[in-house]
């Protein structure tokens, strides 16, 4: 089947991670991606390029030469989408920046993914991934490190910029179908990271929520030396702890340390695989903490095809990540391997020679007046049945792009978890879908909807009678999004799970914790899965605009965990798993790591030749790695963080102070001035500080939307729209609808 983006041409100027990754996501769904590399090939020679540069054609251009700059301009003029991730101003100085290119091609969607935004005072800092990690609280200290920050090789800033950019491109193309016009997009890596910070950055009256004294969700040692991640956020939790006798110790109110020791002692009586099977049989949540190498061989990874075998001109046969967002009619595929650099030059230049730029009249032809279209999804209606984080994030993102999202929760729920984070910009209604009339209300909402979202455990939607097949039978043009932990095929497809399960099964926890697995610093799989489902929905809406067909969209935590680690997950002959890992990790080498100054920590990212140009460090250039690292550790302790960051940045070296906490990140005046952390009053809470979207579009801006409404408070308006406005009181009396009794969780 053709992809949803067939006929869309993308010019990929991206280097390192963010740009190539988003172009890959577009190419996976049928876009014709032309990759432009500088002489000598990609600036980062990594095996991950075998994944990120699949489904692309290749040409080499030296943008410092007039002839090649003209070719670049012609390529962009022929394109629907252009992607670059240089510092602000670089592409403008080369004559191929967003302003000039969108003026020349009014249908162009031009995407810039700098480290820091064009309106950020740090715009010209060399924002390598480690610099962004330091600036966004990704390298916080853990309980085990006594105040020392912990480096992680997971590129949260780059990955989330890519995820958000894929979503935004699909949204901008939807808007273009209606207005005839493209637009400029800027998604800085720093800004993008606030999406993954999410609820962990939420502040109530300026303070974070207190952590529980004892958390039943934890990593547990097993008889065979392996670890198992157990998650207690499940109705079967009580059945599990009763089956192992832990309920009596809980009820005896043992101190947290003693209770933890009892739990560990019980789990050491069986192997991790035995416990995983027992927990699955009960229906609770637990999975072995695998390494990434083990995940590449895991039956669920292989049968779900999030891991598959490919061919590459450099690596040969290798195993690596598959397709993330999946659609039933336009499923996406890996059609071609990474191309050799510049191999498509002749055919690309021949295409340009025959390309005819559309006339002004053709470029301006519109389906709706562009000045009337205020948001990309204006007029789109969504019914959101999702819970916790991943699913509601999809609905929230659709709402922030302009959709009218109706969030349905159960009136029997005590608390809508994370409500104030993931249900902003939505309308809220509490409906008992187990009652006949509650189900009838759902169907009336579906009759007016374009999209339905759910992330129930396998079989729940079928039991309620609201699964895709039934919804499709009534509304063949519906876009139906479904998210879960493991995907919809494979031996683990029916198993429940949360963020920690996705981290554990895919190797993220072993990588972050090493000898004892540790939970990664962000709920990256949840929020990323919500974004990838949103990408799939936007692609499906684009397909529907052209064909009238709806389709099924799915994404999963395990898929997202795989893509987050795509810089590392290529297994080939000679592969060595040598990347930094564990709670002792400080970086990947002496010139890309955390250093302690005399009053705090900073991250330094430099090339060898840059060190020689820095007055404060030039005498250290040329030393071996071990000697250089020792010398830098000693030298950095001689001055303050602020002094070193200033010295290094002025010398053209990437450096940033390590932000030690998310509280500091969220309350930073610059963060707030740039609209990345917003403080608003919320009913029942007073002022809450939440993250805000880090995406800028020039024509159809993404907005944070209203603060999350009290659960159930929009019942009157929702019912009125389906002709039941006069029935509210009766429906409340009969328990079909509720407007009170359900709390909003932070």
N, C-alpha and C positions, 0 to 999 in steps of 0.2 A: 504494500500500500504506500502511496506517496505520503511524505511527511507533512505535518501541519504548516511548515515553513517552506514548502516547495515553491520555487519561484522568487524567494527572498534572497537577495545577494548581500553578503556581509564582508566588509573589508576589515581584517584583523591585524592591527598594528601592535597588539599587546605583547608584552614580554613578561618573563617570570611566571606569576601564577594567575592573577585576577583576570587580565585580558584574555590570555589563551583559554582559561577555563570557561568563561562565559561564551566565547566563540565556539568552543566545543559543545556546550549545552545547546546552542542554536543549531549547530551542524548536526547534532544527533537527531534533530527533528526536521531535517530535510533542507535547511538553508544551504545555499552555495557559498561556502566560506573561502575567501582568498586570503591566505596568510602572507603578510609582508614582513620579511626579516631583513636586518641590516647585513652588509657583507660579512661573511664569516658565520652566518647562521644565528640561531637564538642566543640571546645574551646569557641565558642559563642553560648549560648543557647538562640536562638531567634525564634519567630514564623516564620520568613522568611525562616528558614531551611525547612519548609514544601514546599516552592516553589523551593528553590535552590537545594534541595536534592531529588527531584522527579526523576523518571526514572533512579535510581541508585540501585546497590546492595551494601551491607554493610559488612565490616569486620573491626575488631579492632586489631591494632598492636601497640606494644610498641617498638618503634625504638631504644630504649636504650638497648634492650635485643638482644643477638646474634641470637636466634632462629627466632624472629620476623623480624629482619633485613634481614635475609636470605629469609624469606617469601616475604618481600618487593622486594628484588632483583629478585626473581623468577616471581613475578607479573609483574614487569617492563620488564623483559625479554620476557614475553608472550604478551606484549602490543604493540599497534601501537602508542599510545600517553600517555605521563605522564605529570601531572600538579602538580606544587608545588608553594607556594607563601610565603616561608620563607626568612629571610635575606640571602644575598649571603654567601656561605660557609657552611651553616647549613647542607644541604643534602650531601655535599661532606664529611663533618666530620663523617656523619653516614654511609658513604660508598655507598650511592645511588644517587650521584650527576650526573650531565649531562655528564661529560667527561667519567666516567667509564661506565655508563649505555648505552650511545650511542656506545661506543667501543664494548660492549658485544652484543648489538642489533643494527645492522647498519640500520635497517628500522625504528627505533624509532624516533618519533618527541617528544622531551623533552622540555617542556615549563616551564620557571621560571618567576614568577611574584613578584619580591621583591618590597619593598617600594621605595628604591633608588638602582640604578644599581650597578653592581659589579665594574664598573670603576668610580663610584661617590665617592668622599671623605666622603660622609655621609652614605656610604653603611651599616655601623653597627648601625646607629641610629634606634631605634624602631619606625618604620614609620607607626603608626596608621593612620587611615583615616584623623583625624583632623590635624595631623602633615603634611601630604601631602597637605591638603587644605590650610594650612598656607603658605607652601613653594611655592605654585603655583598661588597665587593671588585669590583663590576662596573666601577668607574672606575679600574682599575689603570693604571699607566704602562706604555707599550710600549717596545720597543727603540729606537723612532724618536723618543721624546719627552723623553729625558734626565731622567727622574724626574717629569715632569708627568703627572698623571692624564688619561685620555682619556674624555670624555663620549660616551655612546651613547644614541640616542633609542629603542632597542629596550627596551620595558618588561618586563624579565625578571621582576621581582617580581610585578607585576600579572598577567602572562600565566601564570606558573606557579601562582599562587594560583587562577586561573580553571581551568587544566587539572586541578589536583589536586582542586578543588571539584567539577568535573563528574564525575570518577572517584568521589569520595567520596559524592556524592548517589546515583549509580547503585548503589554498594555498599550504602548505607544503605537504599535501596529494596528491594534484594535481601534484606537482613536483615529488613526490615519484612514482606515476604511470608511469612517464617517465624515471626516473633515477634509480629506485629501492632502493634509499637511503633516510633515514630520515635525521634529522638535529636538532641542538640545537636552541632554541628560548629564548630570554630574552626580557621581556616587563615590565620595572619598572613602578610602579604606577605614580611616578613623571613624567617620560617621556611620559607616555600615556596621561596625562592631557593636553599636548600641542596640541593634536588633537582637544580637545574641546575648547581650547583657540582660535584656528583658526584665523579668520579674525579680531577678537577683539584685537589680539596681533600684527596686521600688523602695521608697522611703515614706514612712508614716510620721508626719510632723518632723521631718528631717532625720529620722532614725530608721535603721533596718529592723525587720522582725527578729525577735529573739529566737535562737535555735533551741530545739527541744533538748532536755537533759539526756534522753536516751532515744536513739533512732533505730527502729527495728530494721530499716532498710540499710544493709551494710554488707561489706565483704567478709566472708566467713572461711576459715581454714578447713580443709577436708583431709580425710585419712591418707590420700595418695599424694599429698603435698600441693595439690592444686587448690585454687580459691574459687568460691562460688559467690556470685552477687545475688543477694535476696532482696526483694522489694515488697514492702508491706502494704502498698497502696492498692489493695485488691480485696474484694468481698470474701475471698477464700483465705485471707490471712489468719483469721481465727481458727479455721479448720486445720491449718498447717501447724500453728504453734501448739494446739491441743494434741495433735498427733505425735509431737515430739516431747510433750510434757513441759514445755516452756511456759504455759499459761499459769501453772501453779507458782512459778518463781516471779512472774510478773505480778500476780495477784498478791504475793507476799511482800511486794514493794521493796525488793532488794535494791541496794544502791546501784547506780548505773554501771560501775566497774564490775561489781559482782554479777550483775545480770548479763553483761557482755561476756564474762568468763564462762558462765553457764552455757550460753548460746554457743560459744566456740567449742566447748567440751562436747556438746551434743553433736555438732557438725563433724567433729573429728572421728566419729564412729563409723562413717561411711565415705566412699569415694565421691568426688565431685559429680561424676556421671550418675552414680546411684541417686544422689540427692536431686540432681536435675530431673531425672525421670520421676521420682516420687512427687516432687513439687508440681510437675506437669500433670500427673495423674490427678492430684487434688484440685488443680485448676488455679493454683497460686502462681507467683512469679519468681523464677530463679533460673540462672544460667551460669555455666562455667565461664570464668574470666579467661578468655583465650588470648594468645598473642595474635598479631596481625598475620603472621605466617600460617598459623592454624586456621584463621578465618578464611584465608585463600583456598583452603582445602575442605572447609565445612560444607556438609551436604545442603544446608539451607542456602548458603551463599551461592553454590553452584546450581542448585535446582531452581532457585529464583532468578538466576542469571544476572544478579548484581555483580558476580564475579564470573568471568569467562576467559577462554583462551583466544588469543589473537596472533597475527603475524605483524612483524615490524621490520623495516629494512635495516635497522641497526641492532635491535635486540634479538631478532629472530623470533622464534615462537615464545610468547610470554603470556602470563596470566595477569589480568588486571581488572579494573572497574568496568561495569557495564552501564546500561541506561538507567538513569534515575527516575525522573517523572515519566509515567507510562500512560498511554491513551489507547483505548480499545480499537478505534478505527485508524488512527494515525500513530502507531505505537513507538516510532523512533527506532533507529538501528545504527550499528556501526557498519557503514557501507564500504569505507576504504580505510586502509591503514595510514599512518603518518607518511606524508610524502617526503621524498628527498628534497633538500633545499634547492629552490629555483627550478625544479623540474618542469613546472608548468609555464615557464616564462613565455615561450613562443605562442601557445594557445591563448594565454591571457592577453598578450599584446595584440594578437589577431582579432580577438573579440573587441578590444578597445577601438581598433581601427575601423570596425564596422558599426560601432555603437552610435546611435543617433540620440542626442539629448532631447527629451520631450520638450515640446513647445511650451511657451508661457501659458497658453490656454489650456493645454493638457495638464500641466503641473497644477494649475489652479482649480481644476474641476473638482467639485466637492459634492458630497451627498447631503451634508448639513452645513449650515453656516459655521465657520470655524470659531467665530466670536461667541457663539451660543454654547458650544461644547466646553463646559467648565471642568470636566473630569473625564478620564479615560473610560470609566464604566458608568457614566451617567445613564440612568434609566434601567440598569441591570438590577434584577432582584435575586436575592440569595436567601435560602432557608438553611440555617446553620444549626445542626443537631450535635455539634462536637463538644467534648469535655477535655479538661486539663490544659495542655499547651499546644501540641502540634496542630490538631484540627482547628481549634479556635483561632490560632495564628493565621491560618489560611483565610478564614472568614474575616478577621480583622484587617488583613492586608487588602482583601477585595473591597472592604468598606473604605479604607484609606485611599483607594484609587477611585472612589466615587459610587460604589454599589450600595444599594439599600439592603442591608443585611438584617434579617430577623433571626435572633438567637433564641432557640427553644431549649429550655431546661425543664427538668422534672420538678413538679411541686413537692415531691417526696424527698428531694435532695436537701440535706441540712445546710450545706454551704456550697456555693459555686466557686470552686477553687480557682485562684489566680484571676478572679473576675475583673478586678480593676486594671489588670495588665492586658488581658487578651480579649476583653469584651467591650473596650472603648469603641466608639463610632458605630455601634450596633444598636438596634432596638431589642428589648428584652421581653419575652413572654414565657410564662410557666404553664405548660400543657401536660396533662396526664395522657400519654399516648397509649396506655393500656385500657383506657376507656373508649368505647365506641365513638362517642361524640368528639373526644379528643383527637382520635384518628381522622375523623371527618374534617376537623379544622385543619389538620396537617394537609389533607388532600386539597382543600380549598386554597391553602397557601401555595402548594405545588402548582396548582392550575395557573397561578400568576407569576411563577418563578422562572428564572433562567437557569439557576444553579441550585443543587442540593448537596450539602456536605455532611458527612458523618464519619466518625472514627470509633464506632462500636467494635467490641470484640467480635471475632468471626461467629456468625450465626445469630447475633442479636437482631440485626436489621431484618433478617429473614423471619425470625420469630414474631417481630412486630408487624411484619407485612409491608415494610417500607424499603426493601432492598432494591437494587438497581433494576432488576427485571420487571418488578411490579411498577416502579415509577416510570420506567421507559414505556411500558405497555400503555400507560395513561398519557404520558408526554414523550413521544419519540424524539423530540428535539431537546430534551433536558441534558444538561451537563451535570454529571453525578460524580462528585469527588469522594474518595474513600482513602483513609490513612490508617495504618496500623504499625505494629512493631517490626514484623518480619516480611511483609509482603503477602500477596494472596495466593502464591503457589509455593510448594516445598513442604518438608516435614514439620516445620515449626510455624506454618502459616496461621494455624488456629490458636497459637499460644498468646496469652496476654503479655503486656510489657509496658515499661515506661522508659524514660531517658536513660537511666542507669543500665537497663538491660541492653539497650542498643550499644552503649559504650562498652559493656563487658564482653559481649559476644564478638565484637569486631576488632578487639585489641586495644582500644583507646585507654582502658583502665590499666592494663598491664604497662602500656607505654608511659603513662603518667606516673604510675606508682612503682613499677619495676617489681622488686621482690614481693611486696605486698601491693596489690592493685589499689588504685586511688581514683575517686571520682574526679573527672575533668572539671576545670574551673567554671565552665558555662554549660547550660542546658542546650548544647549546640545541635543535637540531633532533633530535639523537639521543634525548635524554631526553624531549623533548616528544612525539616520535613514539611512544615506548614508552608514555607516559601516555595519548595519544589512542587507541592500540590497546587499552589496558587499559579505557578508557571504553567502547569498542565491545564488548569482551568482556563487560563488566558489563551493558551493555544487552542483549546477546544472551542472557546467562544469565537476565535478568529476563524476556525474551520467552519463553525456553524453559520457565521455571517456569509460565507462563500457558498455553502452547500445546503444549509437548512438542517443538517444532521447534528444531533447531540451525540455524546459518547461518555464512556466510563473513564475516569482518571484515577490513578492510584499512585501513592508514594508511601514510603515506609522509613522508620527510624534506622533500620539496618542499611537501607540504600544510602541515606544521608551520611551515616557514619563512614561508609565506604568512600563516598565522594570527599568528605572532609580529610580523609587520609590518602587521597589520590596522589599526593606528592611522593608517597612511600610504597604504595601497593602495586608494584610491578615485580613479578617473580619470573626470573629468566635464568639461563645458564650462567653461573658465576655470581649470582646475586649474594650480597652480604648484608645482613640486617645490622647496620652499624650506626643508625641515626641516634641522636641523643635521647635518653629516656630516664625516667625515675625522678624521685624527689631531690636528688643531688644535682640534677642537670642545671647548667648555667648558660649553655649555648652550644653552637656547633664548632667552635674553634676560637682562637685568641682574638680574632678580629670580628667576631659575631657572637657576642655573649654579654652577660650581665657582669658589672663590676661594682664593687663597693667603694664609694668615696668617703670622705671623713664625716659626712652627715646624712648618708642615705645611699641609694643604689641608682645606677643608670644602665642603659643598654647602649653599647657601642657597635656600629656596623660599618666596616671600612674595607677598602681594598688595599693591597700591599703598597701600591704606588701613592695612595692618599696619605698613608701614615708618614711617608717621607716628606710630605708637604706641610705637616702640622708642626708648628714651632714647639709645642709642648711635648711632642712624642717623636720627632724626627730622628733622634739619636738611637731609638729602639728599632728602627727599620732594618730589615735584613737578618734578624735573629731567627733561630729555629722556633718552631711552634711552642715547644715546652719552655724555652728560655724567654720567648716573647710574652707568653702568658704570665709567667712569674713576675717579669719586669712590669707589665701593665698593671697587675694586681697591686704591686707596691707603689707605682706611680699614681694610680688613681686615688689611693688613700691619702695623698698629700694635699688634695684640694676638695672643695665642696662640689656637690652635684651641679649646682647652677653654674659654677665657674667652668667645670669641665664641659658641660653641654654647650656653653657659649663658645669656648675655645674650639671644640670639635666642629660645631656647625659652621663657624666662620671659616674653618679650613676645608669645608666641603665634605665633612664626614657626618654620616647619619648618627645621631645620638639623641636620647631623650631620657628624662628622669623617669624612674619606675614609679608609677602611681600605685601606692600600696593598698588601696581599698576602693571598693565600688562606691562607698559613701563619699569619699573625696572626689572621685570621678563625677558623680552625679551632682555634687554641690559646687563644682568648679565654676567660677564666674564665666569662663570662656565657653564651657559646655552649655551653660544656661543661655548665654547671650546668642549662641548659634542655634538655639532651639532644639537641642538634642536631649535635654532634660526639662520637662515641663511640670510646674507645680500648679495644681488646680484643686478646688474644693470638691470632695466626693461625699455624697449623702451618707451619714453615719460614721464618717471617718475624719472629716475636716480636710486640711490640705494634704494631698498625696503627691509625691514626685514620681513620675514615670518617664521612661524613655520615649522618644518620638522618632518618626521616620527620618532616616538620613539620606533621602533621595530628593533630588531637585529636577523637575521637568519644566521647560520653559513655557509650554502651552497648557498642559492639563496637570497642574501641580498635585502631588500627593499631600494629603493633609492628615493631621492626627485625629480629627473628628472629636465629637463631644466626649466628655468624661463618661466612663461606664455608668449606665443607669442602674438604679436599684433593681434587682432581679424581679421581673414581673411587671414593672411599672409602665410598660408600653402596651399592655393588653388592650386598652380601650381603642387606641389608634389602629392596632393590628386587626382587631375584630371588625372595626368599622369598614376597613378596606375590603373585607370579604363578605360584607352584608350582614354581619352579626353584631353590630354595634349595640343594638337594643337587648342583646341576650347576656351581657356581661354579668349582671347580678345573679341571674339564674345559674349560669355556668360556674360561678364562684360557689354558690350554695351547693351545687351538685358535685363539687370537687373536680370538675373538668379543668378549670382555670384557677390559678391562685395569683394574688397580687401581694401577699404578705407571707411571712413565715420562712422564707429562704434567705440566708445571709449572703452577702457579698464577701468573698474571700480576697485577701490581698495577694 
